[in-house]
């Protein structure tokens, strides 16, 4: 969760006056401040290759782009979106992201303008490899990630936010021309037993895979007086639940033999235990960056918790907290229970009338 003041957090649980600000930038320079907005939302999704996406409605038809240099054109123009609360004569802002404009559209006589945008992962995706590319010469995983990203965005800020700042050696891996550059970046992060995404401040962050077993609780969502929960629906599914992970690697670039390892859910008390009534449901993961049995074991072990996590899709509507981020651990108090969840996705409205739609992953009964 982003840092906010105690007054901001208290205001979220009571009646307050919210504010939205949208500024347009081109090549790092502000070209149109405070664009008017009548509707819109920002969606943050840990399961998507592009973590942050924007939909926006602008009432002013004068802003409909006609020339390549117009503020809402699609030639590299970006929107910085913030949501805030009016406090003590000022506004405390939370940045929701920087979004490359993708598709503005409007009835040219009646309006309004609607547009969509995405965070900076999409720029890495678009820049597919023009020629075969390798991690050769980049000794550590962070070196390789920096190389792959900065070939596209030379000024990108890249942060290693893993709890131990780990930065293991990077195996040599090759990708063919036309390959997806962001997939390559994500593979290197996975070799660190981590994930990578673009955060609200437009940084690329390498972070530990979150779990409610060890992550600190950052926010309480509760029903009743003083709470922010409006509604909750619970769906239990077998989809995307596994009880073994098979990690393998075959790396012709380093001339190493194929390697693999399996991590099983072997807890006798687990409802998904391998060989139990749940059945045998393996997940397979392969990467050329896994060049030893030990590396395969580490990857399989790190992926097993997420693989066996209950697919309890608890979709809730709550008073919006724009400081929340996918991967945050939250406490949900509802139906007489106290559960810890990992926040999988959420939508932050850009109007005062809307509530946040939140999807949670896993779940642990708090003792």
N, C-alpha and C positions, 0 to 999 in steps of 0.2 A: 504494500500500500504506500502511496505517496505521502510525504510528510505534510501534515496540516496542523493548525493550532487547536488547542482545547476548545476555544470558542466556536471554531468552525464545526468540530465534531459534535458539540452540544447542539448547535443550531440545526444539524441534520435531523435530530429527533423531535424537533418542534416546528411550529410554523415559522417560515423564513422567506426572504425575498431572494430569488436566484437571479443570476445574470449570465449572459452568454456573450462571448466576443470571438469574432472570426476575422483574422487578418490575412491578406494575400501577400505573398512574397514571390520574387523571381530572382534567381541566381543569388540568393542570400539577402536581397534588398527588399525592404517593405515598399510595396507599390500601391496598396489600397487598404487603409486601416478600417476596422470596425464595419465590416460588411453586414447589412441588415439581414436578419433571419426570421422566418415565420414558422419553420418546422425543421425537423431533422433529428439525427441521432448518430452516436458513435458506438460501434460494436467492437468489442474486444473478445478474441476467441483464441484460446490456447491450442485448439485443435486445427487451426487454419495455418497454412503456410504464410499468409499475410495476417499478422495478428490484429491490426487495427484497420477498420474501414469506416467510411463516412458517407452519410446521405444527408442532403441539405436542400432546403427550399429558400430561395431568395426572391423577394417580391419586386425588386427594382429592375424593370426591364432594361434600363440604361446599362446594366451590367452584363447583359447578354453579349458574349464575345463574338466579334466580327473580325477583328484583326489579331494577328499572332501575339501582339504585345499586350492585349487586354488582360485585366486581372484574373478573369475566370476562363482564360484559354487553356489549351491542353499541351503547351510546348515547354513544360518544365515549371509552370506556375504551381505553387503550393499554398495550402491553407493551414494556418496554425489555429487550432480550435481550443477554447478554454471555457470552462463552466465555473461560476463562482457564487459566493453568498455575500450579500451586503451586510457588513458588520461595522458598527461604530463609525459611521460616516464614510467608510471606504468599502472596497470589495476585496475579499480574499479569493484569489484565483487558483484553480487547479487546471493544469494543461492536460488536454485529452489526446493530443498528438499532432504531428505534422503530416499532412495528406497531399499527395500528388493528385491534381485534378485529372480525372479520367474522362468524364462524359457529361458536359453541360447540355441541357436541352430546354426548349420553351416554345410555346405558341408565340410567334413574333408579334402578335397584336394584343393578346390577352395576358400572356405570362401565366404563372410565375416561372422562374428559372429553377429547374431541379438539376442537381449534379451529384456525382459520386466521386469518391477519392479513396486512396489506399496509402498505407504507411510504406516506409522505404524498402522493405523486403521485395516489393514488386519491381523496383529498379534493378535489383540484383537478379531476379528471375528473368526480366526482359533481356538482360545482357548475356545471352547464351554464348557458349564458347565458340569463338571463330576458328579455333584450331585446337588440336589436342593439347590439354593442359595437365600439369603434374604438380604434386607437392614437393617434388625433388628440389633440394636446396633450401627448404624451409624446415628447420630442424624440430620445431615444437608445434603443437596443435594451434596455439594462439598465433604463431608466426604464419601458419598456413591460412588461418581464418582472415587475418589482416591482409595477406596477399590477395586472396580471392575477392574480398569485399572492396579493397582500395583500388583494384584494377578498374572497378566500375565507379566508385565514389571515393576519390583520392583524399577527401577531407573527413571521411567518416570517423566518428568517435566510437571506439570499440572497447568494451569494458569486460574484464574477467571478474565476475561477481560470485564465482564458486566459493564455498565457505572456507576452503583452504588455499584459494588462489592457485589451484593445481594447473599445471601446464606440461603435460607429458610429452615425450618425444612423439613426433608424427611420422607414421610409416609413409613410404612412397606410394602414392596412388595416382592413377591416370584417369582422365575423363576425355571422352571423344569430343570432336567438334560437334556443335549444335546441342551439347549437353546442357542441362539446367544448372546454372551456377549456384543458385540458392540450395538446391539439393546437395551439391558438393559441400557447401558451407555447413549444412545441417549434419552431414555425415561426419565431418571433422569434429563438430561439437559432440556428437554421439560417441565418438571415440574417446572423448574426455568424460563420458558418462554424464553429459550435461545437455541442455537445450539452448537455443539461441533465438532471439527475437529483437524487434525494434521497440523501444520503450516510448513513453509519452514525450520525452525530451529529445527524441530522434537519435538516440544512441543504440548501437547494437550491443546487446547484453548477453553474455554467456553465463548461464545460471544453473544451479543444481535442479534436478527434477524434484518438484515439491511432493511432500507426503504429509498427511495429517498426523502421522506418528511422531514426527520430529519438528515440524514447522511451528513457529510461534503464532498464536491466534492474533489477528490484527483487527478484527471487527466482530461485533455481536449483532445478529439480526434476530429480534425477538417479537413475538406476538404480544398483544395486550397494551396496556397503558405505558407510554414512554418507549414503546418498541417501534421498529420501522417495517415490520413484516405486514404486508397487505393480504397476500394469499400464497398458498403453497400447494403443489401437486407432486406426487411421487410416482415414478415409474421404475420398476425393476426389470432388468433385461439381461439375457445371456450374451447379447451382442457385444463384441469387443472385450469379452472376459476369457482369459486363457489360464491354464495351470502349468504351463511349461514354456520356456523360451529357449529356442535353438539359435545360437549366434554362430555365424561362420564367416570365414574370410578366405579369399583366394586372390593372391597378389602376384600377377605375372611381372609387374614392374620391378619388384625386388627379388624375383626368382625364389620365392618361398613356397613350400608345399601347402596345399589346402589344410585349414585348421578349423575346428569347431568345438563347441562345448554346449551342454544343456544344463539349465537350472530348472528344478522342479519345485512345485508347491508340495512339500512333503510334511507339512504340519498336520498331525493326526486330527487336530481340532478344527481344521479349515474346511468350510463347506465346499471349497473347490479343489481339495487335495487330489493329487494325481492318482488315478486308479480308483477313486471313490465314486459315489453315486452321480456326481457331476459329469463323470466321463473323462476322456483324455482329449484335451484341446490345446495342441501346441501352437505357439506363435513363432514364425521364422523371421530372422533378421540377418542380412548379409552385407558385408562391407569390405572393400579391398584394404581398408585401414586396419582391419583386424588381422595381424600377421603371426600371432602366437596363441597357444591354447589359453594362456593366462589372460590375454586381452579378451578372448572370446568369453571366458568365465566371468570376467569383470563386467562385460557388457550384458551378458545374460542375467547376472545377479541384479544389476542396476535396473534392468527393464522388468524384472519379475514382479516387483511390488505394483507397478502401474498396470501390468497385465492381469494380475489377480484382483485388483481393486474392484469392489462391487460396482456394477454399472447401475447405481441408484441415481437416476437422473431426477434430482430434486429441483424442479423449476419453480422459482418463487418470484413474486412481484413485491418490490420493496421501495421505500423512499430512496431516491438515487444518492449514492455516495460516489462522486466522481473520482475520488482518490483510490478506489479499489482497482486492483490489477488481476488479470488471470494468473493463477498460481498462488494467490493469497490463501491462507488458511483462515476460515471464518467459523464462528460458533453459531449454530442455528438452534434457537429455542422455540419448539413448536410441538403441538399435540402431546404435551407432557414430557417431551424428550429434550435432551441436550446432545447434539451431534456436532462433531468437527468434520468439515468438508474442505476440499480443495476447490476453489472457484475456477470453473472451466471456461465459462463465457458470460458476458454481461453486455447489456445495451444501456447506454446512458442517453436519455432524451435531452434535446436542446431546447425544450420548452418547459414551462412551469407545470403544465398539466400532466405530464407523463410520469410513469413509474419505471423503475429499472426491472428488466427481465433478466433473471440470473439463472444459470445452469451450474449445478454443483456435481463434482465427481467423487466417487468413493464414499467415504463416511466412516466415522468411528464414534461409538458411543462414549461420551465423556464420563469418566468415573468420578 
